[in-house]
Amino acid sequence: MSHDVLNPTPEYLAFWRERHVCTLTTHRPDGSPHVVPVGVTYDPEAGLARVISNRHSRKVRNILVAAAEPGGARVAVCQMEGRRWATLEGRAVVRTDEASVADAVARYAVRYGRVPSPNPDRVVVEITLERAMGRA
């Protein structure tokens, strides 16, 4: 089922506000998928999803390699619980500036109910959303 990225149904948005482990799918340099568990925040007003990560992680390296594509690297984030599922797709870039990282950490803390440990190597994978799907 397709959803409007900027105007999701209340049920779809509520599902993205619940505490769930998600997955992020990036592409390795050889084109094969790399799928890892992550925490994701969804900001429909801005049309963005955010993932905090370590700058040295494979997912970040995959995005940096593919970021030469117009608009950034193609990625997807997904979550599921029972028969409910939701996927957000879009173009990712890596943000390193202090304001973007602090904002993403604050959003993560709201969704997941805890502030992550300090990490001087923390970056934000910022996904400009193009598609939303799911059954919430």
FIVEXVEX-421473 format. One record per residue (C-alpha): residue number from 1; x, y, z. Coordinates in steps of 0.001 Angstrom, whole numbers, plus 500000, padded with zeros to 6 digits. Layout:
BEGIN
@num = NUM&x = X&y = Y&z = Z
...
This chain:
BEGIN
@num = 1&x = 500000&y = 500000&z = 500000
@num = 2&x = 501394&y = 503384&z = 498986
@num = 3&x = 501446&y = 506391&z = 501345
@num = 4&x = 502060&y = 510103&z = 500840
@num = 5&x = 505577&y = 510782&z = 502196
@num = 6&x = 504663&y = 514313&z = 503319
@num = 7&x = 501116&y = 513553&z = 504526
@num = 8&x = 501029&y = 510016&z = 505916
@num = 9&x = 497890&y = 508602&z = 507489
@num = 10&x = 497721&y = 508970&z = 511279
@num = 11&x = 498157&y = 505191&z = 511644
@num = 12&x = 501251&y = 505106&z = 509444
@num = 13&x = 502835&y = 508019&z = 511292
@num = 14&x = 501966&y = 506491&z = 514680
@num = 15&x = 503677&y = 503254&z = 513626
@num = 16&x = 506848&y = 505226&z = 512793
@num = 17&x = 506728&y = 506826&z = 516241
@num = 18&x = 506584&y = 503493&z = 518091
@num = 19&x = 509834&y = 501980&z = 519294
@num = 20&x = 510945&y = 499460&z = 516645
@num = 21&x = 514288&y = 498245&z = 515388
@num = 22&x = 514466&y = 499040&z = 511686
@num = 23&x = 516696&y = 498041&z = 508800
@num = 24&x = 518664&y = 500228&z = 506426
@num = 25&x = 519483&y = 498859&z = 502990
@num = 26&x = 522409&y = 500399&z = 501102
@num = 27&x = 524357&y = 499103&z = 498119
@num = 28&x = 527937&y = 497897&z = 498255
@num = 29&x = 530318&y = 499049&z = 495497
@num = 30&x = 529637&y = 495765&z = 493646
@num = 31&x = 525883&y = 496541&z = 493674
@num = 32&x = 524905&y = 493884&z = 496197
@num = 33&x = 522568&y = 494923&z = 499042
@num = 34&x = 523891&y = 495603&z = 502540
@num = 35&x = 521117&y = 495374&z = 505171
@num = 36&x = 521748&y = 496335&z = 508808
@num = 37&x = 519649&y = 497011&z = 511911
@num = 38&x = 519327&y = 500700&z = 512812
@num = 39&x = 517157&y = 503213&z = 514610
@num = 40&x = 515224&y = 505511&z = 512255
@num = 41&x = 513316&y = 508720&z = 512781
@num = 42&x = 510714&y = 509907&z = 510280
@num = 43&x = 510049&y = 513612&z = 509761
@num = 44&x = 507191&y = 513940&z = 507259
@num = 45&x = 507092&y = 517739&z = 507559
@num = 46&x = 510615&y = 517884&z = 506121
@num = 47&x = 510244&y = 514780&z = 503952
@num = 48&x = 513235&y = 513186&z = 505703
@num = 49&x = 514233&y = 510058&z = 507567
@num = 50&x = 517369&y = 510086&z = 509710
@num = 51&x = 519740&y = 507396&z = 510973
@num = 52&x = 522592&y = 508119&z = 513374
@num = 53&x = 525748&y = 506123&z = 512781
@num = 54&x = 529515&y = 505948&z = 513155
@num = 55&x = 531382&y = 507653&z = 510314
@num = 56&x = 533538&y = 504518&z = 509892
@num = 57&x = 530634&y = 502073&z = 509414
@num = 58&x = 530133&y = 500077&z = 506219
@num = 59&x = 526693&y = 501669&z = 505666
@num = 60&x = 528192&y = 505162&z = 505750
@num = 61&x = 531010&y = 504134&z = 503411
@num = 62&x = 528457&y = 502625&z = 501014
@num = 63&x = 526481&y = 505878&z = 500993
@num = 64&x = 529586&y = 508003&z = 500484
@num = 65&x = 530675&y = 505881&z = 497511
@num = 66&x = 527203&y = 506048&z = 495929
@num = 67&x = 526583&y = 509708&z = 496846
@num = 68&x = 528013&y = 510796&z = 493509
@num = 69&x = 524637&y = 509800&z = 492042
@num = 70&x = 522373&y = 512822&z = 491495
@num = 71&x = 520603&y = 513542&z = 494790
@num = 72&x = 522548&y = 510980&z = 496806
@num = 73&x = 522665&y = 507223&z = 497282
@num = 74&x = 519454&y = 505196&z = 496846
@num = 75&x = 518476&y = 503548&z = 500146
@num = 76&x = 515490&y = 502103&z = 501993
@num = 77&x = 514557&y = 501859&z = 505655
@num = 78&x = 511996&y = 499370&z = 506867
@num = 79&x = 510325&y = 498196&z = 510064
@num = 80&x = 507809&y = 495497&z = 510859
@num = 81&x = 505784&y = 494076&z = 513690
@num = 82&x = 503473&y = 491151&z = 513050
@num = 83&x = 501384&y = 492003&z = 509991
@num = 84&x = 502266&y = 495709&z = 510168
@num = 85&x = 505154&y = 496960&z = 508088
@num = 86&x = 506457&y = 500234&z = 506702
@num = 87&x = 509152&y = 501138&z = 504187
@num = 88&x = 510577&y = 504545&z = 503311
@num = 89&x = 512734&y = 504941&z = 500209
@num = 90&x = 514823&y = 507844&z = 499050
@num = 91&x = 518233&y = 509382&z = 498461
@num = 92&x = 520758&y = 509487&z = 501297
@num = 93&x = 523606&y = 511815&z = 502096
@num = 94&x = 525880&y = 511857&z = 505125
@num = 95&x = 525784&y = 514946&z = 507349
@num = 96&x = 528675&y = 515646&z = 509710
@num = 97&x = 527886&y = 519126&z = 511004
@num = 98&x = 527245&y = 519479&z = 514734
@num = 99&x = 523725&y = 520916&z = 514367
@num = 100&x = 522506&y = 518066&z = 512128
@num = 101&x = 524010&y = 515428&z = 514431
@num = 102&x = 522515&y = 517034&z = 517564
@num = 103&x = 519085&y = 517279&z = 515929
@num = 104&x = 519187&y = 513630&z = 514849
@num = 105&x = 520302&y = 512493&z = 518312
@num = 106&x = 517436&y = 514451&z = 519914
@num = 107&x = 514917&y = 512876&z = 517532
@num = 108&x = 516363&y = 509421&z = 518234
@num = 109&x = 516021&y = 510040&z = 521997
@num = 110&x = 512334&y = 510898&z = 521593
@num = 111&x = 511528&y = 507820&z = 519522
@num = 112&x = 513682&y = 505292&z = 521357
@num = 113&x = 513402&y = 506670&z = 524888
@num = 114&x = 517132&y = 507005&z = 525502
@num = 115&x = 519978&y = 509295&z = 524598
@num = 116&x = 522752&y = 507390&z = 522825
@num = 117&x = 526220&y = 507419&z = 524363
@num = 118&x = 528451&y = 510253&z = 523187
@num = 119&x = 530392&y = 509397&z = 520048
@num = 120&x = 532829&y = 511878&z = 518467
@num = 121&x = 532602&y = 509884&z = 515218
@num = 122&x = 528802&y = 510143&z = 514990
@num = 123&x = 527254&y = 511258&z = 511693
@num = 124&x = 523728&y = 511395&z = 510336
@num = 125&x = 522446&y = 509513&z = 507334
@num = 126&x = 519802&y = 511914&z = 506037
@num = 127&x = 517338&y = 510420&z = 503582
@num = 128&x = 515279&y = 512673&z = 501321
@num = 129&x = 512158&y = 510594&z = 500941
@num = 130&x = 510649&y = 509704&z = 497575
@num = 131&x = 508324&y = 506810&z = 498441
@num = 132&x = 506441&y = 505397&z = 501427
@num = 133&x = 504784&y = 502003&z = 501532
@num = 134&x = 503308&y = 499782&z = 504165
@num = 135&x = 500402&y = 498455&z = 506136
@num = 136&x = 500121&y = 500070&z = 509550
